[in-house]
Amino acid sequence: MSRAWGNKDELSRDRADHVTEPQEPSRLEIRVGHAEREVAVNRLHSAFAEDRLDVTEFDQRVASAYAARTAGELAPLTADLPATAPVAWSEPASAKPSSKKQLKAERGREREAVALT
C-alpha cells in the first residue's frame, strides 16, 4: 500500500539528501567561561585606569562582559582598546649616575633599602 506523499524508501532518500554534517562552530560562536570574562574585565579596568574609558562606558562594558555567553559577544568590548598597557616612561639619561663614585653611592643606598626591609 502506497501513501499519497510517497513511500518510505523515497522519504528516506529525500531526507538523506538534505542531511548536512555537523560543522564546527566559528571561533566567535564558542561559549566563554568565567576565566575569559575576567580577562576582558581586567583589560577594561586597565583601560579605565589609563583614562581610555569614562565611568559610564566602563560600567556598561563590564556589565556586558559578565553577561556575555560567546566569544563574539565578548570580543567587541575590548576591540577598540590597545592590546597591552602603554610602556612606562624611562628616566632621562641625565638622571643616571655619570661617574663611578655616584654609581657606588647609589648602589649603597639600594643595599641599605634592601637591608631595612
Phi, psi and omega in degrees: 000128184258142178273160183292332183264002176124165180271173183301319181297319179295319180295318179298315178296319181296317179295320180298326179292332185260357179282131177246152178289143175297137182253151176293139176292149177292165181303324182283343180270351183288137180291144179254158178248187182301320182299316180293322178297319180295324177299315180295317181295321177297321177294321177295320176300316179298316180296322177294317179295330178278002180066032177269340179232141173275171188297323180294312180294322177301310180300317180296316182292321178296316178299318179294324180295316180290336179271348184297137177251336182233163177298328179294331176279332183276322186303315183295341183291335179237004185298328182267011179255150176300149183294327181229166177292153180297152179289135179291145179287139177270163178293148176296154183302328182291343180279346179282147179300137183264343181233164179297325180296315179295322180296316178297319180296318179294317178297323177298317178297320178296318180295319178297319180295320179293319181295328180286338182270000000 
